[in-house]
Amino acid sequence: MKYVKKICPICGSEFIVLKKVEEKAVYCTLECLLISQERMGEEKISPFMSV
C-alpha cells in the first residue's frame, strides 16, 4: 500500500491517506468537513436576502 501526505485546507494540519483515495480525502477530520460545508452554505445565500 502506498500513502501520501496532504494538507487540510481548513486547519492546515498535515495528514496521511492511501494513494488510491487521495482525491477523495480532502479534510483531516469530520470537524473540518463540517466547517467547509458551513462555509459553502454561507456562500450560497444571496446578497439580496437578509440573514
C-alpha positions in Angstrom: 0.0 0.0 0.0 1.2 3.5 -0.8 0.4 6.6 1.2 0.6 10.3 0.5 0.8 13.3 2.8 -1.9 16.0 2.4 -2.6 19.4 4.0 -6.1 20.2 5.2 -7.4 23.4 3.6 -9.4 24.3 6.7 -6.9 23.9 9.6 -3.6 23.4 7.8 -2.8 20.1 9.5 -0.8 17.5 7.7 -2.4 14.1 7.4 -1.7 10.8 5.6 -4.1 8.9 3.3 -3.9 5.9 1.0 -2.8 6.9 -2.5 -5.9 5.4 -4.1 -8.2 7.7 -2.2 -6.0 10.8 -2.4 -8.5 12.8 -4.5 -11.5 12.0 -2.2 -9.7 12.7 1.1 -9.7 16.5 1.3 -10.1 17.2 5.0 -8.3 15.8 8.0 -11.3 15.3 10.3 -15.1 15.4 10.2 -14.9 18.7 12.1 -13.0 20.3 9.2 -15.5 18.8 6.7 -18.4 20.3 8.7 -16.7 23.7 8.8 -16.2 23.6 5.0 -19.9 22.7 4.5 -21.0 25.6 6.7 -18.8 28.0 4.7 -20.3 26.7 1.4 -23.8 27.2 2.8 -22.9 30.8 3.7 -21.7 31.5 0.1 -25.0 30.2 -1.4 -27.0 32.9 0.4 -28.0 35.7 -1.9 -26.7 39.2 -1.0 -30.2 40.4 -1.6 -31.7 38.2 1.2 -31.5 39.3 4.8 -30.0 36.7 7.2 
